[in-house]
């Protein structure tokens, strides 16, 4: 497999002869105001430019949208992605939203989804703390998020965990699917008064303890106002804890092959 970091959680994954665009955030730098109710909301987003042109990003077989927060599915993506591009979404609500935006080839992920001979197994995330979800207004903003396990007989197993904090379901998926490669969203994004809504650097060790031989690809950093962990922070943490041989934090535009 080949994993190309684009920006934020946007990646291109080449797997078993197919190419997937993950969570497209396609706007130009500074296109949107910072996200209200989050830390550092005065900073406009995205904080960096795309490393590729749109034509390159859209030269894929399918798109996976793990959830429809605007840093994973933005207005620029809605405007520029062809309406007949195959798109996988997490649930009926997101399917309805994308259908209303004009997209016609939508598939809701399940635990038994196939794209050709590639298994795309939906997994569950928790996009914030229990306290955050106990507040109805915050819970409505956070909503649902998902991950995907990629499986194919000729490839290593890949687990794209998605926007999540560390919860039992993540640990269960690691144990059940035994992925060889993990993609972890490790920017430690924070909402005001309720703390993190995605992984931070300490979660690297939690994953490594369960799967000590797995390679971890860290992403969702340095592009959005509420993400507080940088690549250098994360890699220094991995080095100090002597797991840096198992952790990568690719730069925008950089590719990794496994």
C-alpha positions, 0 to 999 in steps of 0.5 A, a space after each residue: 500500500 501507498 499512503 500519501 499525506 495531503 493535508 489535515 486528515 486528507 490522504 490518498 491511499 493506494 491499496 490493492 490496485 485502487 486509489 482512495 481519497 480520504 476526507 477531502 478538505 480542498 479549500 485554499 489556505 485561510 479560506 474559512 474562519 477558525 472553528 467557533 467553540 474550539 481553541 484558537 478560533 481566531 486562526 483562519 483555516 486551513 492553515 496551509 496550502 494543498 501540496 497538489 492540484 485538484 486534478 491530481 487529488 481527484 484522480 482516484 477510484 473512490 472517496 471515503 468521507 469518515 464524517 462530514 465536519 468541515 475539516 473533512 468534507 468542506 464546501 470546496 470539496 462539494 463544489 469540485 468533486 464530480 457528482 458521479 464519483 463513488 463515495 463511501 459514507 458512514 451512515 444514512 444521515 451523511 448519505 442524505 446530506 451528500 445526496 442533497 448536495 448532488 452526489 449520486 453514487 453513494 454507499 453507506 459503509 457497513 462491516 461487510 462493504 466491498 469495493 471490488 475485492 477490497 473489504 472496507 469494514 466500518 468501525 466506530 469512533 467517539 469524537 470527544 469525551 463522555 462529558 462533551 457528549 453529555 451536553 446535548 448541544 456539544 453532542 449535536 456538534 460532535 455527532 458521529 464519526 467512523 473509521 475503516 479497516 481495509 483488507 485484501 489477500 495481497 495487502 497488509 491490513 490497514 486501519 484508518 481509525 478516524 476522528 476519535 479519542 481512545 475508547 474501548 471500541 478502538 482497542 477492540 478493533 485493534 485486537 480483532 483486526 490485528 492491522 499491520 498499519 494504523 492511521 491515527 489522527 493525532 492533532 489533539 484537537 480541543 473544544 473549549 471547556 471539554 478538552 480533546 476530541 481526537 488522539 494526542 501523542 500519548 495515544 501512540 503508546 496505547 496502540 503500540 502496546 497492543 500491536 508492537 509490530 504495527 506501523 503508525 502513520 500520524 496525521 491531522 496536524 498543523 492545518 486546523 486551528 484547534 489541533 495543538 500537537 505538531 509533527 515535531 512534538 509527536 516525533 520527539 515524544 515517540 523518540 523519547 519513548 523509543 517507539 520512533 521506529 514504528 511511528 511516522 508523521 509524513 509531511 504534506 505531499 509525502 508518501 509512505 509505502 508498506 
